[in-house]
Amino acid sequence: MASTRLRLRVVPGAAKPGLIGRYGDAWKLRVAAPPEGGAANEAVVDLVARTLGVPPRMVSVVSGFASRDKIVEVDGLGADETEVRLASAERKDQ
């Protein structure tokens, strides 16, 4: 099964959650959850899963648990398909 890792820059506690767009070689996104008790990490997993159209169990934070810069792994999608879905979602949010 294919999997890919995404670099993310996360803005926790945002009034309007969603995918913002590219941030260097990462994707920037906002989540409403505060950066306390893992709430923001859970929100990141939910937002990435929803954006990519996969179940949340297929997305996991693998690095940056207490940082704005995170790496998440997405099972079941290759890198090319992941980029296509994120770029499509970015266009819809604007």
Secondary structure as UniProt FT lines:
FT   STRAND          3..11
FT   TURN            12..13
FT   STRAND          18..23
FT   TURN            24..25
FT   STRAND          26..30
FT   TURN            37..38
FT   HELIX           39..52
FT   HELIX           56..58
FT   STRAND          59..63
FT   TURN            65..66
FT   STRAND          69..75
FT   HELIX           79..93
//
